[in-house]
C-alpha cells in the first residue's frame, strides 16, 4: 500500500507540474504581449524564393524581433512587381539588415502562422499579412493583425486569433498596437511547457523529497514532522504515515 501511495503521489505531482507548465507558458506569453517594450528591435528582411522555378513567386518577409517577441509583415511578391520595404509603414526603430536568400529556405523556427502554408503552397495572388508572436524561451502563441485597408499597416483595426488590448479605431500605429496572441505554435508550446514544468518540479517534487529526508534523519515523521523519537518503524500516530507498512510487517490487519 505504501508503495502504491508513493507512486500515486509522484504521478499527481508530475501531472501538476505539466499543467502548471502549460499555464505558465501562456501566462509568460500574455505578459510579454502586455509589457515587453516595442523599441530597439532587431530588423531583418529576407527574400525567400526558389531559384529557377518561375511558377512560384518569391516571398518577402520583414521581421522585427527581440527575445520573447516577433512582429512581422510578409508579402507574396508578384512577378514583375517592384518591392519597397515596409519600414515606412511600421515606423519601428532598429538596426536594418537585408538578406537576399534565394534558394535558401527560411528557418523552421520562423515558419509559424500563415507563413508556413504560404511557403509550401506559394499562392499566385499577392498576399499581405502582418503577424505577431510571443513566448519565452521560444515563441509559443501567435495572431494576425488586421489593418484598415489591405497593405496599409498604419491602420490596425484588431486581431484575428488574438485579444486586442489597444484601441481598434485606426488611431494606434502598428508599432504601438498591443494584443495577446491565442493561437498556439505547437513547437514552442511543447518546449516552453517542458521547460516550465521542469522548473515547477523543483518546489513540487524535489523540495518535498529533500524535506522528508531531513525529517527522517531527525527522527520526525517525514509527512507531518510529528516527533517519533527516532522510531520510524511503527509509523506516525498523528497522520498515519507508515501505519499500513508497519501493520503488514507485524501481521496485523
Legacy VTK file of the C-alpha trace (Angstrom):
# vtk DataFile Version 3.0
C-alpha trace
ASCII
DATASET POLYDATA
POINTS 253 float
0.000 0.000 0.000
2.790 2.397 0.889
4.463 1.805 -2.491
1.192 2.496 -4.290
0.774 5.701 -2.313
4.248 6.845 -3.315
3.544 6.099 -6.978
0.183 7.856 -6.812
1.684 10.895 -5.108
4.514 11.088 -7.642
2.073 10.816 -10.552
-0.136 13.576 -9.121
2.872 15.838 -8.681
4.055 15.142 -12.233
0.619 15.944 -13.680
0.506 19.113 -11.590
3.887 20.171 -12.976
2.734 19.587 -16.563
-0.461 21.603 -16.028
1.446 24.407 -14.321
3.973 24.331 -17.171
1.187 24.905 -19.718
-0.382 27.666 -17.634
2.985 29.358 -17.135
3.717 29.173 -20.868
0.552 31.099 -21.662
0.973 33.500 -18.732
4.507 34.406 -19.824
3.363 34.932 -23.432
0.494 37.156 -22.297
2.802 39.105 -20.006
5.255 39.700 -22.826
2.409 40.917 -25.036
1.365 43.434 -22.391
4.674 44.687 -21.009
7.552 43.970 -23.421
8.869 47.228 -24.980
8.380 47.662 -28.726
11.509 49.761 -29.189
15.075 48.915 -30.282
14.001 45.758 -32.056
16.250 43.836 -34.413
15.176 44.248 -38.013
15.680 41.616 -40.682
14.296 41.400 -44.241
14.523 38.172 -46.208
13.657 37.329 -49.798
12.696 33.683 -49.872
12.426 32.287 -53.389
13.103 29.170 -55.398
15.873 29.590 -57.945
14.856 28.596 -61.484
11.216 27.997 -60.646
9.367 30.889 -62.261
5.977 29.422 -61.394
6.483 30.107 -57.695
6.577 33.786 -56.705
9.077 34.878 -54.041
8.012 35.774 -50.520
9.421 38.882 -48.875
9.483 38.675 -45.074
10.236 41.666 -42.874
10.829 40.713 -39.249
11.086 42.898 -36.146
12.071 40.848 -33.151
13.751 40.547 -29.794
13.860 37.800 -27.190
10.250 36.989 -26.368
8.535 38.514 -29.392
8.398 38.846 -33.164
6.201 41.113 -35.246
6.475 40.695 -38.977
4.946 41.519 -42.319
5.267 39.181 -45.249
4.250 39.593 -48.863
3.864 37.144 -51.728
5.548 39.161 -54.450
4.000 39.007 -57.926
6.444 38.640 -60.812
7.371 41.885 -62.492
6.315 43.974 -59.488
8.751 46.073 -57.519
9.014 45.723 -53.769
9.633 48.539 -51.314
10.172 47.528 -47.730
7.540 48.279 -45.111
9.718 50.241 -42.696
7.919 53.483 -43.586
4.642 51.836 -42.688
5.829 50.205 -39.490
7.878 53.051 -38.085
9.912 50.697 -35.914
13.334 51.849 -34.830
16.109 49.301 -35.033
19.135 48.056 -36.890
18.270 47.396 -40.538
19.623 44.317 -42.267
18.678 42.946 -45.674
19.338 39.317 -46.560
18.533 38.089 -50.045
18.400 34.347 -49.538
17.387 32.988 -52.922
17.157 29.226 -52.899
17.581 29.153 -49.120
14.516 28.328 -47.054
13.534 30.408 -44.078
14.498 28.750 -40.774
11.898 26.355 -39.422
11.555 28.456 -36.282
10.251 31.302 -38.487
7.598 29.170 -40.203
4.715 29.758 -37.836
1.369 31.336 -38.598
0.103 31.606 -42.166
3.646 31.910 -43.500
4.209 28.156 -43.245
1.350 27.440 -45.658
2.438 30.271 -47.969
5.986 28.911 -48.227
4.567 25.468 -49.050
1.786 26.451 -51.449
3.225 29.678 -52.950
-0.115 31.373 -53.758
-0.187 33.075 -57.128
-2.110 36.112 -55.861
-0.447 38.920 -53.957
-0.882 38.369 -50.243
-0.047 40.812 -47.464
-0.079 39.595 -43.850
1.009 41.102 -40.540
1.555 38.664 -37.667
2.668 38.824 -34.039
4.077 36.085 -31.794
5.124 35.941 -28.142
6.764 33.457 -25.803
9.953 32.655 -23.937
12.331 30.911 -24.315
10.580 30.039 -27.603
7.727 31.758 -29.415
4.571 29.927 -28.311
1.466 31.877 -29.436
0.674 33.998 -32.493
-2.091 36.026 -34.114
-2.698 38.150 -37.213
-3.010 41.934 -37.037
-5.746 43.248 -39.296
-5.236 46.662 -40.858
-7.556 49.290 -42.248
-7.079 48.820 -45.962
-5.082 45.849 -47.114
-1.407 46.814 -47.213
-1.591 49.999 -45.148
-0.049 48.884 -41.862
-0.656 52.316 -40.362
-4.271 51.472 -39.623
-4.605 48.492 -37.299
-8.215 47.546 -36.606
-7.810 44.473 -34.480
-6.591 40.918 -34.409
-7.522 37.553 -35.839
-6.727 34.807 -33.352
-5.836 37.165 -30.532
-7.153 39.568 -27.924
-6.773 43.268 -28.769
-5.552 45.411 -25.890
-5.204 48.725 -27.766
-7.856 50.844 -29.408
-9.079 49.462 -32.729
-10.237 52.668 -34.401
-7.099 53.065 -36.516
-5.520 55.713 -34.291
-2.866 53.332 -32.928
0.045 52.620 -35.300
1.234 49.042 -35.667
4.413 49.519 -33.558
2.316 50.615 -30.567
-0.590 48.234 -31.121
-0.737 45.559 -28.415
-2.578 42.259 -28.478
-2.384 38.899 -26.727
-1.851 36.059 -29.259
-4.008 32.990 -28.645
-3.109 30.622 -31.488
-0.518 28.016 -30.458
2.846 27.498 -32.112
2.990 23.866 -31.072
6.773 23.513 -31.105
7.119 26.473 -28.766
4.201 25.405 -26.562
5.689 21.935 -26.030
9.252 23.129 -25.424
8.242 26.023 -23.169
5.814 23.849 -21.199
8.522 21.221 -20.663
10.930 23.941 -19.535
8.495 25.459 -17.035
7.296 22.031 -15.862
10.918 21.248 -15.023
11.130 24.454 -13.004
7.891 23.652 -11.175
9.231 20.164 -10.428
11.753 21.699 -8.028
9.268 23.092 -5.462
6.607 20.434 -6.071
8.741 17.293 -6.361
12.328 17.803 -5.261
11.793 20.053 -2.224
9.312 17.659 -0.527
11.724 14.753 -1.011
14.610 16.714 0.499
12.409 17.895 3.378
11.193 14.351 4.059
14.777 13.089 4.120
15.823 15.746 6.628
12.885 14.893 8.886
13.757 11.203 8.789
17.300 11.937 9.908
15.922 13.968 12.819
13.552 11.162 13.877
10.435 13.010 12.752
7.532 11.891 10.600
8.530 12.744 7.001
4.940 13.809 6.214
3.771 15.932 9.168
7.009 16.372 11.181
5.486 14.732 14.288
8.248 13.763 16.718
8.533 9.955 16.575
11.531 9.954 18.915
13.557 8.220 16.229
11.191 5.216 15.964
10.102 5.339 12.339
9.283 1.639 12.063
5.909 1.930 13.813
4.676 4.754 11.618
3.121 8.040 12.673
0.151 8.098 15.116
-0.592 11.692 14.113
-1.113 11.432 10.321
-0.961 7.665 9.777
2.233 7.673 7.712
3.797 4.205 7.587
0.998 2.549 9.590
-0.054 0.234 6.743
3.559 -0.838 6.266
4.017 -1.414 9.989
0.795 -3.439 10.159
1.850 -5.543 7.199
5.229 -6.224 8.787
3.731 -7.421 12.090
0.889 -9.406 10.595
-1.841 -7.060 11.795
-4.823 -6.198 9.590
LINES 1 254
253 0 1 2 3 4 5 6 7 8 9 10 11 12 13 14 15 16 17 18 19 20 21 22 23 24 25 26 27 28 29 30 31 32 33 34 35 36 37 38 39 40 41 42 43 44 45 46 47 48 49 50 51 52 53 54 55 56 57 58 59 60 61 62 63 64 65 66 67 68 69 70 71 72 73 74 75 76 77 78 79 80 81 82 83 84 85 86 87 88 89 90 91 92 93 94 95 96 97 98 99 100 101 102 103 104 105 106 107 108 109 110 111 112 113 114 115 116 117 118 119 120 121 122 123 124 125 126 127 128 129 130 131 132 133 134 135 136 137 138 139 140 141 142 143 144 145 146 147 148 149 150 151 152 153 154 155 156 157 158 159 160 161 162 163 164 165 166 167 168 169 170 171 172 173 174 175 176 177 178 179 180 181 182 183 184 185 186 187 188 189 190 191 192 193 194 195 196 197 198 199 200 201 202 203 204 205 206 207 208 209 210 211 212 213 214 215 216 217 218 219 220 221 222 223 224 225 226 227 228 229 230 231 232 233 234 235 236 237 238 239 240 241 242 243 244 245 246 247 248 249 250 251 252
